[in-house]
Amino acid sequence: MNPRLKDMEYAVRGEVPIRAEEIAAEMEACAASGQDHPFNFSSLLRCNIGNPQSVGQPPITYYRQVLSLVDSPSLLQKSSSWMFRRGTQIPSDVIERARSFSSSGSTGAYSHSQGLASVRRDVCDFIEARDGGPECDISNIFLLNGASAGITSVFTALLANPKDAVMVPVPQYPIYSALITLLGGKMIPYYLDEENDWGLSVEELQRAIGEARKKGQRPRALVMINPGNPTGQVLSEETLRMVARFCAKEKLLFLADEVYQENVYLPGSRFVSARKIAHELEQTSAGAERVELVSFHSTSKGLIGECGRRGGYMEFWNIDPQVHAQLYKLQSSQLCPNLDGQVMTGLMVRPPKPGEPSYRLFEEESSRIFGSLQRKAAALTARLNEVDGVTCNAAAGAMYAFPRIELPRKAIEDAEAKGLAPDLMYCLSLLEATGIVTVPGTGFGQRPGQWHFRITFLPEEKELARALDAFRDHHEAFVARYAD
Ligand SMILES: Cc1ncc(COP(=O)(O)O)c(C=O)c1O
């Protein structure tokens, strides 16, 4: 067994969710045997993972209609006459779209290792329209089994030596620390500034890289998550430019995790891609400040939430052709990304347009999901801030709040005596008392001596409001239990 696999940690599915599964099994067993279960809640509220459809977000009709027809050639063949005759409402643009996917091949067959050329062309059109140019080349697009697969490939290529190190924001989405542990590299933490809406400064980046170099590490890349997970911040253009310049100067590969680019709720906040900024920087510096960049996007997030579909893409920008060739080889060793995920990626980047038959319903469903996420983001952070000893920055984007909790000294001592991180003990206690599943801040990283937890705002609005009442009551009881 690889000892680095044993050391690898992934808190999003860690101790608290594992205990939640045990509770769920116990509740089911009690129900099956007609007994009352011993918990004070009727069901779990899974706020531990950004998995929208697992907590009730409905799939968007257009996507599922196209996917169904693409996966069922016999239905597609009959679609125009058969379905309409029986009154099934399959809009003509759905049928056309499904036909156009099917003409690129069967979803049961392997595709090109980078994914279907037609989908990659649509990805390029999407990127160019989003950024107002520059031109995107389909050879630089790799379709993926979720962004996770692309991140794994790039890290596999990048980390060759125990001294190879990657700058990762703290708090971070734990795939980064997990992969660095697994592949035997080093993580260079750079801290996001909680007092400043989880922003970041060049001084902090310089401190982090300077300390790593003093320890003999070789910084290779910098990860940026925008909008942030678990922190929910949306970075300004100015910050992005600062990071891009830093990467150019320090010769770091810039890894831009932009899976939440559609999830921006706060008025005045706007997503700007790292690619757009990298391009502008190169233009204004006449090529002197040139950034090597890989950007990631996913079908799991946004308003789509098709996490189970495993779709997404990465785009290479200024990547050396020899590196490109090695990554192509790595991707081809996996044969190809799954075809339903590729179709889903194609649908994400080219949804129905105004005037097309599916547009109205698509727009209605998307707006409903967006409006609900926006209201829940604001309500969650406002309600958390009402609780004594809890402070939380606005969730400008993504799907999470990352509140800071003041824990009584005696609670910290009790946790230490039990061999638990204090925030893990807190989240376990919250779970046992209320059924709310969260992830302790320890799993994402935080400044020493500070405690947080991550909570999603994905559950349905009324359920979330009820959970926040239960959270407040539990927090007050927890603090009272450990009062001096
Ligand atoms: C910041 C971030 N990057 C990447 C991923 C992985 O997404 P995917 O489902 O596309 O693999 C997630 C999933 O939650 C995430 O939050």
Ligand as a Chemical Component Dictionary entry (heavy atoms), coordinates in Angstrom:
data_LIG
# 
_chem_comp.id                   LIG 
_chem_comp.type                 NON-POLYMER 
_chem_comp.pdbx_formal_charge   0 
_chem_comp.three_letter_code    LIG 
# 
loop_
_chem_comp_atom.comp_id 
_chem_comp_atom.atom_id 
_chem_comp_atom.alt_atom_id 
_chem_comp_atom.type_symbol 
_chem_comp_atom.charge 
_chem_comp_atom.model_Cartn_x 
_chem_comp_atom.model_Cartn_y 
_chem_comp_atom.model_Cartn_z 
_chem_comp_atom.pdbx_ordinal 
LIG C1 C1 C 0 -13.192 24.509 -6.106  1  
LIG C2 C2 C 0 -13.564 23.189 -6.693  2  
LIG N1 N1 N 0 -12.824 22.699 -7.695  3  
LIG C3 C3 C 0 -13.109 21.513 -8.263  4  
LIG C4 C4 C 0 -14.166 20.757 -7.824  5  
LIG C5 C5 C 0 -14.434 19.438 -8.468  6  
LIG O1 O1 O 0 -15.500 19.519 -9.330  7  
LIG P1 P1 P 0 -15.900 18.371 -10.334 8  
LIG O2 O2 O 0 -17.196 17.819 -9.868  9  
LIG O3 O3 O 0 -16.010 19.054 -11.661 10 
LIG O4 O4 O 0 -14.809 17.348 -10.337 11 
LIG C6 C6 C 0 -14.971 21.223 -6.781  12 
LIG C7 C7 C 0 -16.082 20.411 -6.256  13 
LIG O5 O5 O 0 -16.735 20.736 -5.288  14 
LIG C8 C8 C 0 -14.657 22.479 -6.203  15 
LIG O6 O6 O 0 -15.385 22.983 -5.210  16 
# 
loop_
_chem_comp_bond.comp_id 
_chem_comp_bond.atom_id_1 
_chem_comp_bond.atom_id_2 
_chem_comp_bond.value_order 
_chem_comp_bond.pdbx_ordinal 
LIG C1 C2 SING 1  
LIG C2 N1 SING 2  
LIG C2 C8 DOUB 3  
LIG N1 C3 DOUB 4  
LIG C3 C4 SING 5  
LIG C4 C5 SING 6  
LIG C4 C6 DOUB 7  
LIG C5 O1 SING 8  
LIG O1 P1 SING 9  
LIG P1 O2 DOUB 10 
LIG P1 O3 SING 11 
LIG P1 O4 SING 12 
LIG C6 C7 SING 13 
LIG C6 C8 SING 14 
LIG C7 O5 DOUB 15 
LIG C8 O6 SING 16 
# 
